[in-house]
Amino acid sequence: MRIDAHHHLWDLKKVNYPWLMAKGERRFFGDPSKIQRNYLWNEFSNDAKSHGFQGSVHIQVGANDPLEEAKWVDTINKQTKCWPIAQVAFADLTDEKLTQHLDELCKLNSVKGIRQIIGRAPEEDSLSNINSLLADPKFLKGLNVIAERNLTFDLQLIPELMELISPILKKVPNLKIVLCHAGSPYNRTKLGLADWGKSLQTLSSQSNVYCKLSGLGMFEHDWTEESIAPISKTVLTQFGTERVMFGSNFPVDSITSTYKDLILAYEGILRDYTNEERAQIFGLTAKHFYSID
């Protein structure tokens, strides 16, 4: 069973995404004007099905009302009977009303995990001060709260923050954590990738931390199979195929490639792996991690 472990959907008439509809702003992942339109189930599933996918994981994507977004995604999951959609919803782990918010989210059968972004890209993080979450003791408390509810945590951050968050994550050993976008290796120079790989070891050494091969086109718009292969191989070497999962990051990564080109690139990178190992990366790891039926 192939599972796309990281994608988004949006209906701009039903859910408000302020970041997506901002005009004239170039983001770290590119020009958002290319994706400032509805991206609905049929478009995504038609691409994914043509490459053997039979399930997926929807990741929250900055809705103005996170609960409204989660409810909308849950309705889609109910309509796709032969295609399970797990979803990772948003929650502010430092919010005093975290428990009440989680109570509402857990009423939705499709909700399997939580994402609160710690870092996107250096230039944007310096303006948003989003990294300050790591210094807030309520963040660790929130991680424990979601662990107690058997929810997972999608961790998105930049390499510089890996060593800072590592001791925090060690205090929640029962929490299943997955690193989004391979830890956002934005510096693609030889030295930049070496520093990223070294920092990555602080997380890959923790057995409850997994990693997604996703979003690699956000920091390299003219990427090729050859250019992302070293990143993929580093992730696979450090985590092992049993802790690595593929995610398309569509439609964001549609800015830099087609779904077909993305799949063909990863299939090329993984050509020397066994059928069992490829099955883990393309589905079984995500199925286990997110408890997808």
VEXROFI-403254 format. One record per residue (C-alpha): y, z, x. Coordinates in nm, 3 decimals, padded with zeros to 5 digits. Layout:
# residues N
Y:Y; Z:Z; X:X $
...
//
This chain:
# residues 293
Y:00.000; Z:00.000; X:00.000 $
Y:00.326; Z:-00.112; X:00.158 $
Y:00.628; Z:00.108; X:00.088 $
Y:00.989; Z:00.031; X:00.177 $
Y:01.098; Z:00.382; X:00.276 $
Y:01.475; Z:00.328; X:00.273 $
Y:01.674; Z:00.112; X:00.033 $
Y:01.957; Z:00.138; X:-00.217 $
Y:02.033; Z:00.002; X:-00.561 $
Y:02.361; Z:00.001; X:-00.746 $
Y:02.501; Z:-00.105; X:-01.079 $
Y:02.879; Z:-00.094; X:-01.047 $
Y:02.921; Z:-00.069; X:-01.425 $
Y:02.702; Z:00.240; X:-01.456 $
Y:02.771; Z:00.442; X:-01.141 $
Y:03.095; Z:00.472; X:-00.944 $
Y:03.078; Z:00.431; X:-00.565 $
Y:03.430; Z:00.482; X:-00.425 $
Y:03.339; Z:00.386; X:-00.067 $
Y:03.174; Z:00.063; X:-00.181 $
Y:03.464; Z:-00.063; X:-00.388 $
Y:03.740; Z:00.017; X:-00.137 $
Y:03.923; Z:-00.307; X:-00.059 $
Y:04.021; Z:-00.429; X:00.285 $
Y:03.830; Z:-00.163; X:00.477 $
Y:03.590; Z:-00.260; X:00.751 $
Y:03.311; Z:-00.007; X:00.799 $
Y:03.088; Z:00.074; X:01.096 $
Y:02.810; Z:-00.136; X:00.939 $
Y:03.033; Z:-00.441; X:00.888 $
Y:03.240; Z:-00.602; X:00.615 $
Y:03.152; Z:-00.435; X:00.281 $
Y:03.293; Z:-00.725; X:00.080 $
Y:02.958; Z:-00.897; X:00.121 $
Y:02.782; Z:-00.625; X:-00.079 $
Y:03.056; Z:-00.536; X:-00.327 $
Y:02.846; Z:-00.657; X:-00.619 $
Y:02.555; Z:-00.531; X:-00.826 $
Y:02.232; Z:-00.493; X:-00.633 $
Y:01.967; Z:-00.434; X:-00.895 $
Y:01.595; Z:-00.377; X:-00.919 $
Y:01.491; Z:-00.737; X:-00.980 $
Y:01.669; Z:-00.870; X:-00.671 $
Y:01.530; Z:-00.601; X:-00.443 $
Y:01.176; Z:-00.608; X:-00.582 $
Y:01.150; Z:-00.987; X:-00.571 $
Y:01.220; Z:-00.979; X:-00.197 $
Y:00.996; Z:-00.680; X:-00.130 $
Y:00.702; Z:-00.799; X:-00.342 $
Y:00.693; Z:-01.131; X:-00.159 $
Y:00.607; Z:-00.937; X:00.157 $
Y:00.338; Z:-00.719; X:00.006 $
Y:00.538; Z:-00.408; X:-00.086 $
Y:00.421; Z:-00.207; X:-00.385 $
Y:00.647; Z:00.099; X:-00.378 $
Y:00.977; Z:00.219; X:-00.237 $
Y:01.210; Z:00.508; X:-00.166 $
Y:01.565; Z:00.493; X:-00.301 $
Y:01.820; Z:00.677; X:-00.089 $
Y:02.142; Z:00.819; X:-00.233 $
Y:02.441; Z:00.616; X:-00.136 $
Y:02.766; Z:00.803; X:-00.191 $
Y:02.813; Z:00.797; X:-00.567 $
Y:03.113; Z:00.977; X:-00.707 $
Y:02.872; Z:01.172; X:-00.930 $
Y:02.542; Z:01.226; X:-00.740 $
Y:02.359; Z:01.358; X:-01.047 $
Y:02.463; Z:01.053; X:-01.249 $
Y:02.322; Z:00.831; X:-00.973 $
Y:01.995; Z:01.027; X:-00.960 $
Y:01.950; Z:01.003; X:-01.338 $
Y:02.012; Z:00.627; X:-01.328 $
Y:01.754; Z:00.577; X:-01.052 $
Y:01.506; Z:00.789; X:-01.247 $
Y:01.537; Z:00.557; X:-01.547 $
Y:01.449; Z:00.262; X:-01.323 $
Y:01.143; Z:00.444; X:-01.193 $
Y:01.024; Z:00.495; X:-01.550 $
Y:01.056; Z:00.122; X:-01.616 $
Y:00.861; Z:00.006; X:-01.309 $
Y:00.522; Z:00.142; X:-01.410 $
Y:00.316; Z:-00.030; X:-01.139 $
Y:00.578; Z:00.029; X:-00.868 $
Y:00.654; Z:00.394; X:-00.786 $
Y:01.012; Z:00.465; X:-00.679 $
Y:01.061; Z:00.797; X:-00.508 $
Y:01.421; Z:00.895; X:-00.463 $
Y:01.618; Z:01.102; X:-00.216 $
Y:01.921; Z:01.243; X:-00.394 $
Y:02.242; Z:01.397; X:-00.263 $
Y:02.312; Z:01.767; X:-00.245 $
Y:02.576; Z:01.958; X:-00.051 $
Y:02.367; Z:02.223; X:00.123 $
Y:02.677; Z:02.438; X:00.178 $
Y:02.779; Z:02.439; X:-00.189 $
Y:02.769; Z:02.775; X:-00.367 $
Y:02.625; Z:02.592; X:-00.669 $
Y:02.344; Z:02.432; X:-00.468 $
Y:02.070; Z:02.608; X:-00.665 $
Y:02.207; Z:02.490; X:-01.000 $
Y:02.241; Z:02.134; X:-00.871 $
Y:01.883; Z:02.135; X:-00.744 $
Y:01.766; Z:02.270; X:-01.080 $
Y:01.907; Z:01.959; X:-01.246 $
Y:01.770; Z:01.722; X:-00.982 $
Y:01.422; Z:01.869; X:-01.000 $
Y:01.404; Z:01.784; X:-01.370 $
Y:01.376; Z:01.422; X:-01.256 $
Y:01.020; Z:01.333; X:-01.157 $
Y:01.129; Z:01.070; X:-00.908 $
Y:01.330; Z:01.312; X:-00.691 $
Y:01.134; Z:01.395; X:-00.378 $
Y:01.401; Z:01.484; X:-00.128 $
Y:01.765; Z:01.544; X:-00.037 $
Y:02.004; Z:01.368; X:00.196 $
Y:02.334; Z:01.500; X:00.322 $
Y:02.474; Z:01.285; X:00.601 $
Y:02.568; Z:01.469; X:00.920 $
Y:02.699; Z:01.169; X:01.113 $
Y:02.756; Z:00.796; X:01.055 $
Y:02.942; Z:00.659; X:01.355 $
Y:03.178; Z:00.821; X:01.610 $
Y:03.497; Z:00.653; X:01.489 $
Y:03.436; Z:00.741; X:01.124 $
Y:03.306; Z:01.091; X:01.195 $
Y:03.621; Z:01.176; X:01.388 $
Y:03.825; Z:01.109; X:01.074 $
Y:03.595; Z:01.275; X:00.819 $
Y:03.500; Z:01.584; X:01.024 $
Y:03.154; Z:01.551; X:00.870 $
Y:02.991; Z:01.691; X:01.186 $
Y:03.135; Z:02.037; X:01.106 $
Y:02.837; Z:02.094; X:00.875 $
Y:02.631; Z:02.198; X:01.176 $
Y:02.859; Z:02.494; X:01.244 $
Y:02.835; Z:02.624; X:00.887 $
Y:02.565; Z:02.893; X:00.844 $
Y:02.530; Z:02.788; X:00.481 $
Y:02.382; Z:02.460; X:00.602 $
Y:02.076; Z:02.633; X:00.746 $
Y:02.047; Z:02.843; X:00.431 $
Y:02.053; Z:02.525; X:00.226 $
Y:01.775; Z:02.372; X:00.435 $
Y:01.560; Z:02.674; X:00.359 $
Y:01.637; Z:02.644; X:-00.011 $
Y:01.517; Z:02.284; X:-00.032 $
Y:01.209; Z:02.370; X:00.177 $
Y:01.120; Z:02.642; X:-00.075 $
Y:01.128; Z:02.375; X:-00.348 $
Y:00.896; Z:02.146; X:-00.149 $
Y:01.170; Z:01.887; X:-00.118 $
Y:01.210; Z:01.675; X:00.195 $
Y:01.527; Z:01.620; X:00.396 $
Y:01.659; Z:01.284; X:00.514 $
Y:01.862; Z:01.345; X:00.828 $
Y:02.130; Z:01.094; X:00.923 $
Y:02.333; Z:01.161; X:01.234 $
Y:02.438; Z:01.011; X:01.568 $
Y:02.266; Z:01.076; X:01.904 $
Y:02.529; Z:01.320; X:02.029 $
Y:02.434; Z:01.564; X:01.752 $
Y:02.059; Z:01.571; X:01.811 $
Y:02.061; Z:01.852; X:02.066 $
Y:02.299; Z:02.052; X:01.845 $
Y:02.084; Z:02.027; X:01.534 $
Y:01.749; Z:02.074; X:01.707 $
Y:01.760; Z:02.458; X:01.722 $
Y:01.871; Z:02.466; X:01.357 $
Y:01.575; Z:02.257; X:01.247 $
Y:01.336; Z:02.477; X:01.443 $
Y:01.428; Z:02.759; X:01.204 $
Y:01.285; Z:02.565; X:00.908 $
Y:00.939; Z:02.462; X:01.038 $
Y:00.802; Z:02.419; X:00.685 $
Y:01.063; Z:02.157; X:00.593 $
Y:00.957; Z:01.793; X:00.621 $
Y:01.244; Z:01.605; X:00.786 $
Y:01.285; Z:01.233; X:00.849 $
Y:01.545; Z:01.085; X:01.080 $
Y:01.724; Z:00.792; X:00.921 $
Y:01.792; Z:00.470; X:01.113 $
Y:01.613; Z:00.586; X:01.429 $
Y:01.897; Z:00.830; X:01.491 $
Y:02.170; Z:00.562; X:01.486 $
Y:02.158; Z:00.429; X:01.844 $
Y:02.501; Z:00.265; X:01.821 $
Y:02.548; Z:00.215; X:02.196 $
Y:02.318; Z:-00.076; X:02.278 $
Y:02.390; Z:-00.084; X:02.650 $
Y:02.106; Z:00.009; X:02.885 $
Y:02.269; Z:00.346; X:02.956 $
Y:02.344; Z:00.405; X:02.589 $
Y:01.983; Z:00.350; X:02.485 $
Y:01.860; Z:00.569; X:02.769 $
Y:02.084; Z:00.855; X:02.652 $
Y:01.971; Z:00.802; X:02.292 $
Y:01.604; Z:00.809; X:02.394 $
Y:01.653; Z:01.131; X:02.587 $
Y:01.833; Z:01.298; X:02.295 $
Y:01.567; Z:01.172; X:02.055 $
Y:01.304; Z:01.375; X:02.239 $
Y:01.465; Z:01.698; X:02.115 $
Y:01.368; Z:01.594; X:01.762 $
Y:01.046; Z:01.400; X:01.820 $
Y:00.901; Z:01.710; X:01.991 $
Y:00.912; Z:01.891; X:01.655 $
Y:00.600; Z:01.806; X:01.456 $
Y:00.774; Z:01.831; X:01.116 $
Y:01.030; Z:01.565; X:01.210 $
Y:00.953; Z:01.200; X:01.128 $
Y:01.155; Z:00.885; X:01.196 $
Y:01.256; Z:00.570; X:01.007 $
Y:01.276; Z:00.229; X:01.165 $
Y:01.569; Z:00.126; X:00.949 $
Y:01.933; Z:00.029; X:00.966 $
Y:01.920; Z:-00.110; X:01.318 $
Y:02.139; Z:-00.403; X:01.217 $
Y:02.432; Z:-00.179; X:01.128 $
Y:02.538; Z:-00.142; X:01.490 $
Y:02.427; Z:-00.485; X:01.614 $
Y:02.515; Z:-00.763; X:01.374 $
Y:02.362; Z:-01.040; X:01.584 $
Y:02.038; Z:-00.853; X:01.648 $
Y:01.712; Z:-01.028; X:01.730 $
Y:01.350; Z:-00.920; X:01.740 $
Y:01.383; Z:-00.891; X:02.116 $
Y:01.695; Z:-00.674; X:02.098 $
Y:01.555; Z:-00.417; X:01.855 $
Y:01.206; Z:-00.411; X:02.007 $
Y:01.294; Z:-00.153; X:02.278 $
Y:01.437; Z:00.082; X:02.016 $
Y:01.130; Z:00.044; X:01.797 $
Y:00.892; Z:00.097; X:02.088 $
Y:01.076; Z:00.414; X:02.197 $
Y:01.052; Z:00.554; X:01.845 $
Y:00.682; Z:00.469; X:01.820 $
Y:00.606; Z:00.615; X:02.162 $
Y:00.779; Z:00.943; X:02.086 $
Y:00.674; Z:00.995; X:01.725 $
Y:00.346; Z:00.805; X:01.698 $
Y:00.271; Z:00.574; X:01.408 $
Y:00.171; Z:00.867; X:01.187 $
Y:00.534; Z:00.990; X:01.190 $
Y:00.714; Z:00.655; X:01.167 $
Y:00.803; Z:00.459; X:00.853 $
Y:00.973; Z:00.126; X:00.791 $
Y:01.283; Z:00.099; X:00.574 $
Y:01.485; Z:-00.214; X:00.500 $
Y:01.818; Z:-00.038; X:00.438 $
Y:01.893; Z:-00.317; X:00.192 $
Y:02.138; Z:-00.423; X:00.070 $
Y:02.346; Z:-00.279; X:00.356 $
Y:02.137; Z:-00.460; X:00.617 $
Y:02.160; Z:-00.781; X:00.414 $
Y:02.496; Z:-00.817; X:00.587 $
Y:02.310; Z:-00.903; X:00.906 $
Y:01.981; Z:-01.061; X:00.792 $
Y:01.761; Z:-01.169; X:00.507 $
Y:01.478; Z:-00.944; X:00.392 $
Y:01.230; Z:-01.203; X:00.515 $
Y:01.381; Z:-01.218; X:00.864 $
Y:01.377; Z:-00.839; X:00.886 $
Y:01.010; Z:-00.814; X:00.794 $
Y:00.909; Z:-01.096; X:01.027 $
Y:01.090; Z:-00.926; X:01.315 $
Y:00.906; Z:-00.597; X:01.265 $
Y:00.575; Z:-00.770; X:01.215 $
Y:00.636; Z:-00.943; X:01.546 $
Y:00.722; Z:-00.616; X:01.719 $
Y:00.406; Z:-00.455; X:01.576 $
Y:00.172; Z:-00.748; X:01.643 $
Y:-00.021; Z:-00.557; X:01.912 $
Y:-00.076; Z:-00.248; X:01.698 $
Y:-00.396; Z:-00.200; X:01.501 $
Y:-00.421; Z:-00.271; X:01.129 $
Y:-00.441; Z:00.104; X:01.068 $
Y:-00.128; Z:00.171; X:01.273 $
Y:00.068; Z:-00.104; X:01.096 $
Y:-00.050; Z:00.033; X:00.761 $
Y:00.093; Z:00.373; X:00.854 $
Y:00.431; Z:00.232; X:00.954 $
Y:00.460; Z:00.000; X:00.654 $
Y:00.351; Z:00.250; X:00.392 $
Y:00.104; Z:00.531; X:00.450 $
Y:00.344; Z:00.754; X:00.645 $
Y:00.603; Z:00.727; X:00.367 $
Y:00.338; Z:00.779; X:00.099 $
Y:00.231; Z:01.104; X:00.264 $
Y:00.581; Z:01.224; X:00.352 $
Y:00.733; Z:01.169; X:00.006 $
Y:00.413; Z:01.254; X:-00.189 $
Y:00.412; Z:00.917; X:-00.363 $
Y:00.127; Z:00.874; X:-00.612 $
//
